[in-house]
């Protein structure tokens, strides 16, 4: 493949050159199952879903690991407050995340390891770091990574150690753990058991009963399932520091090359702030899909470049619904006219897709550029429908659906077909959509011919019928006023 991805470590586009030719290993930091999923949590899973789909379209075999953090300070605190066993609390929200992934059509990972299922791997890694003089015990059951021992500490985020105050996430800092550090910038690898914490949240280790530090699991599990060197490590941009910086330090300290490329997705924001529970501005998947089809929610999360923030507001889902309606409506009408292109024909290889679409996807997954091409073929498809050109309709159905499938949004797929395909058959909504799209295409041609009088007249005709037409960079969209 000719895929280039923006590598956060070098801050440059880098070619994907797999460790094993024809195979790509990906590790994605998954959910800490402390509470219900909101759209901010799902951004990362949806963004990497498009990457995995594109890699597989290019003939790559993908091993995709997405972990579950099912033990940490937040889970223990929240479960205790609720009067629930921590493991039951974590399991409840793990199921909620799984349901949200399935609701949005996110492909399952090759494997989804849990932190608690890999305690021996983590203990072995701590011991390896001690043996290699990268870690030390404090005599009270805690073990820390010595950041001064790792010459490239800070290289992932391009920071100098002298400028850092701490290398722990604020939520992970507590006085008991901090007390044993030689340097406040060292970070915890193993935490001793605390009074009041449940015994079921403690494991035996050479340093006493306790549990792993937050960063340890990802180094241990990526090595187990992907090896000492793998292709892509991903996650939200907020994880770059300290989590990913510390993962890299642990793995390099263990003598492993670790990740070749670091790919990070931006946040979902509300009023410019990261969507989070602490800000009280979260929007749950369950709530949002009561008012809009899940495909619309996926559209809103899929069609913005993964490194660009999504500013979530009142118009986010209505705008996504309009775009989804244009594409799903075309597919439904095309299938009514010429039949459904079989699913096995939809997975066109990159060289079989429109050249500019494939070039956009190979350019750091430029979904905006790819969608612009999809819109062009949507317009061509609607023109073919209006002309009764069955061969053209079938061709554009194939191309439009194949391009949308790369984003997990083929309207005729098993995931989304209910309510989209097979509902046509002379139905009122589909009939209206066909008529409106024909006028929209006629108006687009008038504008291309610079026949402004006719273009305005067509717009007025739609307006008189209660159809609101809005011009945008990707063409006109419409909705009922």
Backbone torsions as a table, in degrees:
resi	resn	phi	psi	omega
1	UNK	NA	158.2	177.9
2	UNK	-100.5	21.4	-174.4
3	UNK	-67.2	130.5	171.2
4	UNK	-117.8	136.9	-180.0
5	UNK	-125.1	146.6	176.4
6	UNK	-74.0	118.0	-179.6
7	UNK	-92.5	117.7	-176.7
8	UNK	-62.9	-29.4	-176.9
9	UNK	-69.6	-43.3	-179.1
10	UNK	-95.8	-10.8	-177.3
11	UNK	58.6	35.6	179.6
12	UNK	-139.7	156.2	169.7
13	UNK	-67.7	131.0	-179.2
14	UNK	-128.7	141.3	176.4
15	UNK	-70.1	143.3	173.6
16	UNK	-79.8	113.8	179.6
17	UNK	-124.2	89.9	-171.3
18	UNK	-56.4	144.7	175.5
19	UNK	-57.8	-44.0	176.3
20	UNK	-111.1	115.0	-178.5
21	UNK	-52.6	133.1	179.4
22	UNK	82.9	0.0	-177.6
23	UNK	-134.2	135.8	178.2
24	UNK	-123.3	126.0	175.7
25	UNK	-101.5	125.5	-177.3
26	UNK	-125.9	131.7	172.2
27	UNK	-117.2	123.1	179.1
28	UNK	-118.6	127.3	175.0
29	UNK	-67.2	117.2	-177.2
30	UNK	-93.3	-151.4	-170.6
31	UNK	-82.2	143.2	160.8
32	UNK	-92.8	111.2	-166.4
33	UNK	-85.3	69.8	179.9
34	UNK	-100.7	-17.4	-176.9
35	UNK	-164.8	-177.1	-176.1
36	UNK	-69.3	148.2	179.8
37	UNK	-75.4	141.9	171.0
38	UNK	-122.4	176.5	-172.5
39	UNK	-63.8	-26.9	175.7
40	UNK	-61.4	-39.4	177.6
41	UNK	-66.0	-36.3	-173.5
42	UNK	-78.5	-15.1	-177.8
43	UNK	-55.4	-46.9	-176.4
44	UNK	-64.3	-46.1	-178.3
45	UNK	-62.3	-40.8	-179.2
46	UNK	-69.3	-41.9	-179.8
47	UNK	-62.0	-45.0	-178.8
48	UNK	-74.5	-22.5	174.3
49	UNK	-62.0	-41.5	177.5
50	UNK	-64.3	-39.9	177.5
51	UNK	-60.5	-46.3	-177.5
52	UNK	-65.7	-41.3	178.1
53	UNK	-62.1	-40.5	-178.5
54	UNK	-69.0	-40.4	177.3
55	UNK	-60.2	-44.5	-179.1
56	UNK	-68.0	-33.7	174.1
57	UNK	-61.2	-33.2	179.4
58	UNK	-81.3	6.9	176.6
59	UNK	87.6	8.5	-179.8
60	UNK	-81.6	141.5	166.7
61	UNK	-84.8	132.6	-175.5
62	UNK	-120.9	127.8	167.5
63	UNK	-105.3	114.2	-171.1
64	UNK	-117.1	115.1	179.7
65	UNK	-110.9	124.3	176.2
66	UNK	-128.0	113.8	-171.6
67	UNK	-82.0	165.9	171.6
68	UNK	-123.6	120.6	173.9
69	UNK	-88.0	103.9	-174.8
70	UNK	-110.4	12.0	171.8
71	UNK	-149.2	123.5	171.9
72	UNK	-169.0	177.8	-175.3
73	UNK	-58.5	-41.3	-177.4
74	UNK	-65.2	-41.9	179.3
75	UNK	-63.4	-42.8	179.6
76	UNK	-64.2	-42.9	-178.1
77	UNK	-66.7	-45.8	-176.1
78	UNK	-71.0	-37.9	178.9
79	UNK	-67.0	-39.2	178.2
80	UNK	-64.0	-41.8	179.1
81	UNK	-62.4	-34.6	-179.0
82	UNK	-86.1	-6.9	-178.2
83	UNK	71.9	30.6	-177.7
84	UNK	-116.5	145.7	171.3
85	UNK	-58.2	139.8	-175.8
86	UNK	-59.5	-36.3	-177.7
87	UNK	-70.9	-32.2	176.8
88	UNK	-71.9	-38.6	177.4
89	UNK	-60.6	-47.9	-179.8
90	UNK	-64.0	-41.3	-179.0
91	UNK	-64.6	-38.8	178.6
92	UNK	-58.0	-47.8	-175.7
93	UNK	-80.3	-23.9	171.3
94	UNK	-61.1	-42.2	177.9
95	UNK	-64.6	-38.2	178.7
96	UNK	-64.8	-41.5	177.6
97	UNK	-64.1	-42.8	179.2
98	UNK	-59.8	-42.2	178.7
99	UNK	-64.1	-39.5	179.3
100	UNK	-65.7	-42.3	177.2
101	UNK	-58.9	-45.3	-178.5
102	UNK	-67.7	-37.1	178.2
103	UNK	-59.3	-37.7	-177.8
104	UNK	-93.2	6.9	175.3
105	UNK	72.1	27.4	178.8
106	UNK	-77.8	127.8	179.4
107	UNK	-61.3	141.3	178.4
108	UNK	-69.9	149.2	175.5
109	UNK	-69.7	163.5	174.0
110	UNK	-60.6	-40.2	175.8
111	UNK	-152.9	148.8	-177.4
112	UNK	-127.6	82.0	-174.7
113	UNK	-75.2	146.9	176.4
114	UNK	-100.7	147.0	179.3
115	UNK	-59.2	-42.9	-175.4
116	UNK	-69.1	-17.0	179.5
117	UNK	-87.3	-0.4	-175.2
118	UNK	-130.5	34.3	178.3
119	UNK	-62.5	-44.7	178.8
120	UNK	-59.1	-38.8	177.5
121	UNK	-62.2	-38.7	-177.7
122	UNK	-72.8	-38.8	176.7
123	UNK	-63.3	-41.5	179.0
124	UNK	-63.1	-37.3	178.6
125	UNK	-67.5	-41.8	177.4
126	UNK	-59.7	-45.4	-179.3
127	UNK	-63.3	-39.1	178.4
128	UNK	-61.5	-41.0	180.0
129	UNK	-68.6	-35.8	175.3
130	UNK	-64.1	-46.0	-178.2
131	UNK	-63.3	-28.7	-179.1
132	UNK	-95.2	12.5	176.0
133	UNK	64.1	32.2	174.8
134	UNK	-107.0	-4.3	-176.4
135	UNK	-144.9	159.1	-177.9
136	UNK	-147.5	154.5	176.1
137	UNK	-94.0	154.4	177.4
138	UNK	-103.7	3.0	179.7
139	UNK	82.7	-3.4	179.7
140	UNK	-120.7	18.3	176.1
141	UNK	96.0	-0.7	177.7
142	UNK	-100.5	147.9	175.6
143	UNK	-128.8	136.0	-176.1
144	UNK	-124.4	151.2	171.2
145	UNK	-87.0	131.7	-180.0
146	UNK	-89.1	102.6	-174.4
147	UNK	-65.4	-25.3	178.7
148	UNK	-69.8	-19.4	-177.6
149	UNK	-78.8	-14.0	-175.6
150	UNK	-109.9	103.7	-173.6
151	UNK	-58.0	-29.8	-176.5
152	UNK	-96.5	17.1	177.9
153	UNK	-61.8	130.5	-177.6
154	UNK	98.5	-7.5	-174.4
155	UNK	-70.6	-29.0	179.9
156	UNK	-65.0	-43.0	-177.4
157	UNK	-102.2	7.9	176.2
158	UNK	54.3	50.7	177.2
159	UNK	-119.8	155.2	173.4
160	UNK	-96.5	137.5	-179.4
161	UNK	-57.0	-36.5	-177.5
162	UNK	-62.5	-22.7	-178.7
163	UNK	-90.1	-4.2	-175.7
164	UNK	-92.0	142.9	175.1
165	UNK	-90.5	-42.1	-179.9
166	UNK	-150.8	164.5	174.6
167	UNK	-122.4	19.2	176.8
168	UNK	-107.0	146.4	169.6
169	UNK	-65.9	142.1	-177.1
170	UNK	-54.4	-36.2	-177.5
171	UNK	-70.8	-15.3	-177.2
172	UNK	-99.1	-3.3	-175.3
173	UNK	-86.0	128.8	170.7
174	UNK	-145.7	154.6	-171.5
175	UNK	-61.3	-37.0	-177.8
176	UNK	-62.4	-45.1	-179.0
177	UNK	-73.1	-39.8	-178.1
178	UNK	-63.8	-29.4	-172.0
179	UNK	-61.1	-29.3	-175.1
180	UNK	-92.9	3.9	-176.1
181	UNK	-79.0	141.2	172.2
182	UNK	-74.5	-31.3	-179.8
183	UNK	-138.8	134.3	-177.6
184	UNK	-61.3	-15.3	179.9
185	UNK	-89.3	-8.3	171.9
186	UNK	-66.5	155.1	-178.3
187	UNK	-127.0	155.6	-172.5
188	UNK	-77.0	130.3	171.8
189	UNK	-98.9	-37.8	179.3
190	UNK	-137.8	132.7	-178.2
191	UNK	-111.1	130.1	178.9
192	UNK	-69.5	153.0	-179.8
193	UNK	-61.7	140.0	-179.7
194	UNK	-107.0	148.8	175.4
195	UNK	-61.2	135.1	178.4
196	UNK	94.2	-17.6	177.0
197	UNK	-82.5	145.8	-177.3
198	UNK	-63.5	144.2	179.0
199	UNK	-63.7	-26.8	179.8
200	UNK	-69.8	-11.9	177.9
201	UNK	-100.8	23.1	-179.7
202	UNK	-130.5	145.7	178.5
203	UNK	-131.6	149.3	177.1
204	UNK	-71.4	141.3	177.3
205	UNK	-147.9	169.1	176.4
206	UNK	-61.8	-14.5	-176.8
207	UNK	-107.4	6.4	-178.4
208	UNK	110.5	174.2	-179.7
209	UNK	-68.8	141.7	179.6
210	UNK	175.6	-156.5	179.8
211	UNK	-149.9	162.6	-176.3
212	UNK	-69.1	154.2	167.6
213	UNK	-70.4	164.0	-172.1
214	UNK	-61.0	-39.1	-170.7
215	UNK	-78.3	-21.7	-167.9
216	UNK	-63.5	-40.2	-171.9
217	UNK	-58.0	-39.7	-173.4
218	UNK	-70.4	-37.1	175.8
219	UNK	-64.1	-43.8	-177.4
220	UNK	-68.4	-42.6	-174.6
221	UNK	-78.1	-35.7	177.0
222	UNK	-63.5	-38.5	178.7
223	UNK	-65.9	-40.9	-178.6
224	UNK	-63.6	-41.9	-171.3
225	UNK	-100.4	-19.7	-177.9
226	UNK	-120.6	-10.8	-179.8
227	UNK	95.1	179.8	-175.9
228	UNK	-73.5	-20.5	176.3
229	UNK	-133.5	129.4	177.7
230	UNK	-141.4	176.6	-164.1
231	UNK	-85.6	-50.5	-171.2
232	UNK	-135.8	129.8	169.3
233	UNK	-113.5	129.6	-176.1
234	UNK	-127.3	169.3	176.7
235	UNK	161.5	177.9	177.8
236	UNK	-68.1	151.5	-176.9
237	UNK	-61.4	-26.4	179.4
238	UNK	-69.4	-14.9	-179.5
239	UNK	-88.3	-7.8	-177.5
240	UNK	-55.6	-44.7	178.3
241	UNK	-136.9	130.4	5.8
242	UNK	-93.4	-9.5	-167.6
243	UNK	-58.9	-55.2	-176.0
244	UNK	-72.3	-33.9	175.1
245	UNK	-59.1	-42.2	-178.9
246	UNK	-73.3	-35.7	173.3
247	UNK	-57.6	-48.2	-178.9
248	UNK	-61.5	-42.7	-179.4
249	UNK	-61.0	-45.5	178.7
250	UNK	-60.0	-47.5	-175.5
251	UNK	-68.6	-42.8	176.1
252	UNK	-65.1	-37.9	177.2
253	UNK	-63.0	-31.2	178.2
254	UNK	-77.3	-8.4	180.0
255	UNK	94.2	15.0	-179.1
256	UNK	-101.3	144.3	177.7
257	UNK	-69.9	-32.1	177.1
258	UNK	69.0	-140.5	-170.0
259	UNK	-81.8	137.1	176.0
260	UNK	-81.1	-39.8	-179.9
261	UNK	-126.5	141.7	175.5
262	UNK	-112.9	121.0	-178.8
263	UNK	-120.2	121.3	-176.7
264	UNK	-121.7	139.0	175.4
265	UNK	-99.8	150.4	179.1
266	UNK	-79.6	173.6	-176.2
267	UNK	-79.1	165.5	157.2
268	UNK	-95.6	126.6	-176.4
269	UNK	-117.3	153.8	170.7
270	UNK	-127.8	120.3	-175.8
271	UNK	55.9	37.8	175.2
272	UNK	82.9	-2.3	-179.0
273	UNK	-108.3	146.0	177.0
274	UNK	-56.7	134.3	176.5
275	UNK	-69.6	122.5	-179.1
276	UNK	-156.8	158.7	178.9
277	UNK	-64.0	-36.2	-176.1
278	UNK	-65.0	-28.3	178.5
279	UNK	-85.2	-9.7	179.9
280	UNK	69.4	23.6	-176.7
281	UNK	-119.4	31.6	-176.8
282	UNK	-83.8	152.6	177.1
283	UNK	-130.0	112.5	-174.6
284	UNK	-76.5	150.2	177.6
285	UNK	-61.6	-42.3	-178.5
286	UNK	-60.4	-43.3	-178.7
287	UNK	-67.5	-45.6	-176.1
288	UNK	-64.9	-35.0	-177.0
289	UNK	-82.5	2.0	169.5
290	UNK	-75.6	-31.4	-175.4
291	UNK	-101.2	-22.3	-178.7
292	UNK	-135.1	147.6	175.9
293	UNK	-60.3	146.8	179.0
294	UNK	-55.1	-31.3	179.0
295	UNK	-61.3	-33.6	179.3
296	UNK	-68.3	-40.5	177.1
297	UNK	-64.1	-42.5	177.7
298	UNK	-63.2	-40.3	178.7
299	UNK	-58.0	-45.5	-178.4
300	UNK	-61.6	-32.9	-178.2
301	UNK	-88.4	-20.2	-171.5
302	UNK	-94.5	-23.7	-165.1
303	UNK	-102.2	17.8	172.3
304	UNK	-118.7	139.3	-178.6
305	UNK	-53.1	139.2	-173.4
306	UNK	-62.2	-22.3	178.6
307	UNK	-93.4	3.0	178.1
308	UNK	-104.8	137.9	177.9
309	UNK	-67.8	146.5	172.6
310	UNK	-102.2	113.3	177.5
311	UNK	-85.3	111.2	-173.9
312	UNK	-89.0	124.7	-179.7
313	UNK	-144.8	-174.0	-176.6
314	UNK	-60.0	-28.2	-176.5
315	UNK	-94.8	-2.8	-175.3
316	UNK	-57.8	-53.3	-177.5
317	UNK	-76.1	-39.5	174.3
318	UNK	-57.9	-40.5	178.2
319	UNK	-65.8	-41.4	177.8
320	UNK	-64.5	-36.0	179.6
321	UNK	-64.5	-38.7	178.0
322	UNK	-63.2	-44.9	179.5
323	UNK	-64.5	-44.5	179.1
324	UNK	-61.6	-39.0	179.7
325	UNK	-62.1	-39.4	179.8
326	UNK	-62.1	-46.3	-177.0
327	UNK	-75.1	-47.0	-178.6
328	UNK	-66.5	-34.3	177.2
329	UNK	-65.0	-42.8	176.8
330	UNK	-60.6	-46.7	-178.0
331	UNK	-60.9	-43.8	179.6
332	UNK	-61.3	-43.7	-178.8
333	UNK	-69.7	-36.6	178.0
334	UNK	-63.8	-42.3	179.6
335	UNK	-67.0	-37.1	176.8
336	UNK	-60.9	-36.2	-175.4
337	UNK	-83.0	-45.8	-170.8
338	UNK	-120.4	0.8	-176.6
339	UNK	88.4	167.7	-175.7
340	UNK	-87.9	128.2	172.3
341	UNK	-64.9	126.8	-176.1
342	UNK	-58.1	148.1	-176.5
343	UNK	-58.2	-34.9	-177.3
344	UNK	-68.5	-17.8	178.2
345	UNK	-89.5	-12.9	-173.5
346	UNK	-72.9	-32.0	-173.5
347	UNK	-78.0	66.2	179.0
348	UNK	-67.5	139.4	176.0
349	UNK	-69.2	158.4	-178.7
350	UNK	-51.2	-37.5	-178.4
351	UNK	-75.0	-12.8	177.5
352	UNK	-93.8	-14.9	178.6
353	UNK	-83.2	164.5	174.5
354	UNK	-52.5	134.6	-172.5
355	UNK	-56.9	-42.4	-177.3
356	UNK	-70.3	-28.4	175.0
357	UNK	-64.6	-51.0	-178.7
358	UNK	-63.5	-37.8	178.9
359	UNK	-64.0	-39.1	178.9
360	UNK	-65.8	-43.4	-179.9
361	UNK	-66.9	-35.3	178.1
362	UNK	-71.9	-17.0	179.1
363	UNK	-92.7	71.6	176.9
364	UNK	59.5	37.8	177.9
365	UNK	54.1	55.3	-178.9
366	UNK	-76.2	83.4	-174.4
367	UNK	-68.1	-28.9	178.4
368	UNK	-64.5	-45.5	177.7
369	UNK	-65.5	-38.6	178.8
370	UNK	-65.7	-40.9	-179.7
371	UNK	-67.8	-32.0	176.8
372	UNK	-59.1	-39.0	177.2
373	UNK	-68.4	-40.8	178.2
374	UNK	-61.1	-39.4	177.8
375	UNK	-63.1	-38.1	178.1
376	UNK	-60.8	-42.3	-179.4
377	UNK	-75.5	-27.5	172.0
378	UNK	-61.8	-46.4	180.0
379	UNK	-63.8	-40.4	177.7
380	UNK	-63.3	-37.7	178.5
381	UNK	-66.3	-41.5	178.4
382	UNK	-67.1	-35.8	175.7
383	UNK	-63.5	-42.1	178.4
384	UNK	-64.8	-38.4	176.4
385	UNK	-61.2	-47.3	-178.0
386	UNK	-62.3	-31.7	-178.5
387	UNK	-89.8	-4.5	-176.7
388	UNK	69.3	24.4	-178.7
389	UNK	-83.6	92.1	-173.3
390	UNK	-65.6	-39.3	178.6
391	UNK	-62.7	-43.0	177.9
392	UNK	-65.3	-38.7	179.3
393	UNK	-63.4	-44.5	-179.6
394	UNK	-64.3	-43.2	-179.7
395	UNK	-60.9	-46.5	-177.8
396	UNK	-72.2	-32.0	173.3
397	UNK	-58.4	-46.4	-179.9
398	UNK	-59.9	-49.0	-175.9
399	UNK	-68.7	-44.9	-178.9
400	UNK	-62.8	-46.8	-178.7
401	UNK	-66.2	-38.3	179.9
402	UNK	-64.8	-41.8	178.2
403	UNK	-66.5	-43.5	179.6
404	UNK	-66.1	-32.3	-179.7
405	UNK	-63.0	-30.5	175.9
406	UNK	-59.5	-31.5	178.6
407	UNK	-94.5	7.7	-179.2
408	UNK	72.8	28.7	-171.7
409	UNK	-132.0	30.3	174.4
410	UNK	-68.4	115.6	-176.2
411	UNK	-61.3	-24.4	-178.9
412	UNK	-94.6	5.3	178.4
413	UNK	-69.2	162.5	178.1
414	UNK	-58.6	-30.2	-179.1
415	UNK	-66.2	-40.0	-168.6
416	UNK	-118.0	-2.8	-169.0
417	UNK	-66.9	-30.6	179.8
418	UNK	-61.8	125.3	-179.6
419	UNK	84.9	-4.4	179.6
420	UNK	-116.4	-49.5	-175.9
421	UNK	-111.4	143.7	179.4
422	UNK	84.0	2.9	179.1
423	UNK	-101.6	-3.4	-174.5
424	UNK	-70.1	-98.1	171.9
425	UNK	47.0	35.6	178.9
426	UNK	89.0	5.9	178.8
427	UNK	-58.2	151.6	-174.9
428	UNK	-61.4	-44.0	-176.4
429	UNK	-64.7	-44.5	-178.2
430	UNK	-67.1	-36.9	177.9
431	UNK	-64.1	-44.2	177.5
432	UNK	-60.5	-46.1	-178.2
433	UNK	-60.3	-41.2	179.9
434	UNK	-62.2	-42.7	-180.0
435	UNK	-66.2	-45.3	-178.2
436	UNK	-64.5	-44.8	-178.4
437	UNK	-62.1	-35.5	178.5
438	UNK	-62.9	-41.3	178.5
439	UNK	-69.0	-38.9	179.0
440	UNK	-61.1	-43.0	179.3
441	UNK	-67.5	-38.3	177.2
442	UNK	-62.6	-40.3	178.4
443	UNK	-66.8	-39.5	178.5
444	UNK	-60.1	-38.9	178.5
445	UNK	-68.4	-39.0	177.5
446	UNK	-61.5	-40.9	178.4
447	UNK	-66.1	-39.1	178.2
448	UNK	-63.9	-32.8	178.5
449	UNK	-84.6	1.8	-178.2
450	UNK	60.3	29.7	175.3
451	UNK	-92.9	77.1	-171.8
452	UNK	-66.5	-31.6	-179.9
453	UNK	-63.8	-46.3	179.3
454	UNK	-67.5	-39.4	179.5
455	UNK	-60.9	-42.8	179.0
456	UNK	-66.5	-38.8	-179.6
457	UNK	-63.9	-40.7	178.3
458	UNK	-65.5	-40.5	176.6
459	UNK	-61.7	-43.8	-179.8
460	UNK	-64.2	-35.2	178.8
461	UNK	-62.9	-42.7	177.5
462	UNK	-65.7	-41.8	179.8
463	UNK	-60.5	-39.5	179.5
464	UNK	-64.8	-25.8	178.8
465	UNK	-89.6	3.9	178.4
466	UNK	87.3	16.2	179.4
467	UNK	-103.0	121.8	-179.7
468	UNK	-92.7	124.7	-179.0
469	UNK	-106.8	130.8	-179.7
470	UNK	-127.2	124.1	179.1
471	UNK	-85.6	137.8	178.5
472	UNK	-141.6	179.2	-176.3
473	UNK	-64.7	-25.5	179.9
474	UNK	-99.6	16.2	-178.2
475	UNK	108.0	-172.7	-176.8
476	UNK	-87.5	141.2	169.9
477	UNK	-118.3	160.3	-178.4
478	UNK	-139.7	157.9	172.6
479	UNK	-155.8	163.6	179.0
480	UNK	-78.1	132.3	-177.5
481	UNK	-77.4	NA	NA
